[in-house]
């Protein structure tokens, strides 16, 4: 049990708050095109596949640039990397505000918004490096709660576009919190003197040779990819399937996103209690059942409930995956979090494309959700196959890790 009073006496509060704020505002910007897509689709005459591609590109950019910002964090420190990331995030926002009048412009904006999605490569190490092992879970939970920034995007983006009668203005307004965050971050954030040694290309190659690295990439691409992919695409789904207005569709998305945003720490906590393997198998089962249920395209109220539960499972799954990763790769955790984090972004890229492309080709969302259900259930099969080996090597009885959770002292994603 973490002593909250003692926690307040260690670390660096300015850096912890800066990490949360940077991550929160960046996540808001990263998924900004999700709610706006239904308005953009009307202006540009987009089909289902084009809408999916537009909201998927920021997650692809985030996956690729996460590795770039990770290298920069190693070389020049998380504070300067964060300042660069925030400054560069202003570019696609300014472009979307002033110059985005063609789909080519919007694809450029979408891809460049990936800079915001890569923010956790600097934000989380900034917080992590200030705290000793026994306070890592709480510090990372506070900084990682920045994924709640998604709620600001879904709640306000379409309302602002409707109020001003122009979606371009939303990008301009989004520059304000990013600029304020840059100032606060520059003043309050401070690099820890306990900076870990830079990671080499050879270290990345070493862990990629291990089968478990790829397994964790698959698991996180489904959990984190499911969360961010759904957060980006659900406004389109509610608008297309149930005929909701852009604002109402985004409101329903907000309800679902809340489930994933606030239950990630619960997943890690429960995984500590009952074991990460059991937790993940249960959560993938929940996701599989919910996706199968949604594929029947029931009434809006039932669909919303099932999506909320699915998003909650995705969020808890993120915490469960990272309860296991540092135990299996405690000596290579910095490298692994970069690789697994990038894989999560790739999962978020493919999810909208699966739903959008199959909607265009079949005329229904049913096949897409059935495939997502199959992917989640396949993860259960994979875990069932490998758990025997894991329990013989690094997992103890009952599915709990043999190594104490304090080995999480260098988690960076």
Secondary structure, DSSP 4 states (H G I P E B T S, - for coil): ---HHHHTTSS-HHHHHHHHHHHHHHHHHHTHHHHHHHHHHHHHT--HHHHHHHHHHHHHHHHHHHHHHHHHHHHH-HHHHHHHHHHHHHHHHHHHHHT--SHHHHHHHHHHTHHHHTTHHHHHHHHHTTS-GGGHHHHHHHHHGGGGHHHHHHHHHHHHHHHHT-THHHHHHHHHHHHHHHHHHHHH----S-PPPPPPHHHHHHHHTSHHHHHHHHHHHHHHHHHHHHHHHHHHHHHHHH---HHHHHHHHHHHHHHHHHSHHHHHHHHHHH-HHHHHHHHHHHHHHHHHHHTT---HHHHHHHHHHHHHHHHHHHHHHHHHHHHHSGGGHHHHHHHHHHHHHHHHHHHHHHHHHHHHHHSSSHHHHHHHHHHHHHHHHHHHHHHHHHHHHTB-GGG-BSS-GGGGGG---
